[in-house]
Amino acid sequence: MSKHAHANANRGRSTAPTIGVLDWGVGGLGVVASLRRRGVSDSVVYVSDSGATPYGRMDPEVLNDRVQRVCDWMVEEGCGLVILACNAASTVRARLDVGDVPIVGMIACTADYVARQGCAEVGLLGGRRTVESQAYEQALAALGCATKVRARVAQPLSALVEAGVLEGPELEREIMGIVAPLSDVSVLVSACTHYAAIRPQIEAMLPDLRDWVEPAELATTALITAGRVSVRDSEIADDDLQPTERFLTSGDPDALRGAGLAAFGVRIVEVETLPV
């Protein structure tokens, strides 16, 4: 994945629509990068909820309550669209309610892609909540798709990305232990937005891989195709119409800055404290 830098130094008032992007940590910055690469000009409010228990380890009821509270706050802040840039959070998507504001997760668009490809089998890497919920299996079944899902819990990988460990023997050992049983797969669903930051290292362990399925990119494509986001053809001259970007965290601001830059090339200047 190519690096894409963002700056939030200009936080002036904007008339552009606002997208709320939620992840437990920095993985969702890959979604922000994808939106910008594709020319999406809406403003963004990005929330890293790293001060909470990792979403992949939360019980369903606790996770639903937490994600609902953050989504409510985003809507109160003026977000007209919420992206759950986290597969664990996406497992409770159907239980969330923020009125008329659409909430888009990572699972539905990915299941739709896999079903359209007609894959007999896919490998899947995800956090514990994502894997144990069997959300992907259920989404595929709802589409009448009989694709077999061979899933592996890869929770340690997102923790390493959060810590800025993007290469080296520790990362290689973890990947090898997690990915080895999937060494023969030809299609892999990256069911955690963090994994894009270490994609080359994972792919190196999968000699037969021909398709890396990236939910962040599929979600961006789906939003653009459905006309739910604004895409500009050229730079807007009027600074008042330029999109703004806000970054908030319930965790460590310095950790968000450091990991965001190292993993996704996102340069964050100002970080606010999430008041939720």
N, C-alpha and C positions, 0 to 999 in steps of 0.2 A: 504494500500500500504506500502510495506517495505521501510525502509529508505535506501538511497544509497548515500554515500559521494563521492564527486569529489574534486580534487585539481588542481589548474592551476598554481602551483608554477613552474613546469617544462615547460617552454615555448620555448624549443629549437626547431630548425628546424626539421621538420618531413617529411618523404616521404609518409606518409599515406594520402589517399584521405581526403578531407575536406567537411564537411556538414555544411551548414548554417542553423541555427535554429532561427526563428523570432517569438516573441510574444510581446504583448504590455507590459507585466510585467513578473512575475515569473512563470506563469502557464506552459510555455514551458519547464521549467526545469524538469517537469515530463516526457516530451518526451526524454530529454537527459538521465534521469535516466533509462527509459525503454530501450533505445538503449544500454546502458552499461550493464544492467542486462542480455540482450539477447546476449551479447558478441560482439556487433558491435565495431570494432576497428578503425574506421575512426576518424580523428580529427574533432573537432567541433568549430565553431564560433557562439557563442550565443549572440543574440541581444535582449535586453529589451528596448522597445521604450517608456518607461513610462514618458518621458518628453513631449511626444505628447498628444493631447487629446485622452482619451480612445477610442480604435478602435471601440468599441461597440456603441459609441455615434457619430461617424463621419458620415457625409453624404457620399453616395457611391463614388462620384467623388473625394472628398478629401481623402477618405480612399484609393482609387485606386492609386492616385498620391503618397501618402505617402509610401504605401507598395512597389510600383514600385521603388521608389528612394532607399529604404533600400535594396531591392533585387539586384538592380544594383550595389550598393556598395559591397554587399557580393560576387557577381561574380567577381568584380574587385579585391577583396581580395583573389581570388583563389578557391572559393567554387564551387564544381562540382555538387552539389545538394542543393536545398533550401527546407526546411520544414517550412511551415506556421503552426506553433504550436499554432494557434489561430483561432478559428472558425470564428470570425468577418473578419479577414484578408482572410480567406479561401473563403468568399463569393464573393471576387473579383478575385479569382484565374484565371478564364478563360480570364480575361482582361489583365493579366500580360504577359510580353514578355522579356525574358532574353536569347534570341537566343536558342542554343542547350542545355542549362542547364535545367534539369527538375525541376519543382516546384511542390511539393506535399502538398496538404492541408489536412484538417481533415474531410471534408464532404463526398467526394466520397467513401472512404474506409468504412466509417460508414454506409452510405446508402446501400452499397453493402452487408454489414453484415446483416443489418435489413431485406433487401429483401430476402436474403438466408434463414433467420430464418422463414420467412413466418408469421411475426407478423401481427395480425389484427389491433393492436393499440399499440402505444408507447407514453410514456410521454417524454418530452424534456425540459431540463433546459438550458438556454443560455443567452447571452447578448442581448441587445436591437437590435443591428444591425443583429445578427444571426437570431433572432426570426422574426423580421419584414420583413426580406428579403425573408422568406419562402424558404431558400436555401435547407433545408433538404426535404421539401415537393416536390420541383422541382426535386431534385436528385432522389428521390424515384419514382416519376412519369416517369422520363426518363428511369427508369429500368422496367417500366411496373408494378410497385408495388403499390397496393392500400392501403397500410398501413395508418391508420389514425394517425396523429401527434397531440398530445395535448401539446402545448408549453406554457411555462411560462418564462417571463423575470426575470432573477435572477441577474441582474447587481450588486446589493449590496453585493452579496456573494463574487465576485471576489475582490471587494474593501476591504472587511474584510480580505481576505487571503493576499492581498498585505500589509495590515497593521499588519500582524502577529496575527490576532485574529482568532484562530483556535478552540476555545472552549469558553464556558461561556454563560450567559443569553442573551447578545446582539446577538450573533450568532444564538442561538436557536430561538429567536423571529423572526429574519429575515427568517430563514429556514422555520419555521412554517407558516408564512404568505405567503411565496412563494409556498411552496410544498403542503400545505393543499388541494388544488383542485385536486392534483394528487395522493391523498392518496390510491386510489384503483388500481393504475397501477402495472403491473407485470414486465414491461420492461421500463427502463429509459435510455435515451440517455443523457450523460453528455456532452453537447455541449459547454463546456468551459473547457480548461485544468486546470484551477484553482480548479475546484470542487473536483478533486481527493484528494486534501489535507484535505478536510472536508467530505469525503465520509461516514465515520461511522455515523456522525451526520445527514446527509441527509437520509441515509438508515434507521435510527431509526424512521423517520417520515413516512416510506413507508412499512407498515406491510405485504403487498402482493408482495413485490418486489422479483423477482427471477433472474433477469438479469440486471446488471449495465453495460451499453455499454460505453466503454471508448475509444474514438477516438485515444488517444495517443498510446495505446497498439495495436489497429488495424492498425494504420499507420506503426508502427514498424514491425509488422508481414508482411504487404504488401510489405514493402521495402526489407525485408530479402527474402521473397518468390520470388520477382522479380529479385533478385540479384543486387539490386542497391546500396547496402552497403556491406562492408567487415565484415565477421564474423570469428573470430579466434577460434581455438580449444584449444589453450594453450597460455600461456604468451610468448611474444617475448623477447628473451634475449637481443637483441641489442637495447640499449636505443634510438638510432637514428630512430628506427622504431616505437617507442611508440607514440600513438596518443597524440596530444596536445589539450588543451581547452583554448579558449579565451572568455572572458566575457566582453561585452560592454553595456553601457546604455546611453540613452539620458536624463535620470532622475538622481535620487540620488543613488550614488554607495553604500552608507551604507544601504539604504533601500533594495537594491537588495541583498546584503550580508545577512542581517537579515532575510528577508522574505524567501529567498532561502533556508537558513538553517532550519528555523522553519517549513516551509511548505513541503519541499521535501528532507530535509537532505543533501542538496548540499552545500558543504563548499567551498566558493569562496574567494580567497586570493586577487588577483589583478583584478580591474575593470577599463577598459578603457572608455574614453568618445567617444560616437558614433559621428563621424564627418559628419553627414548627417542632 
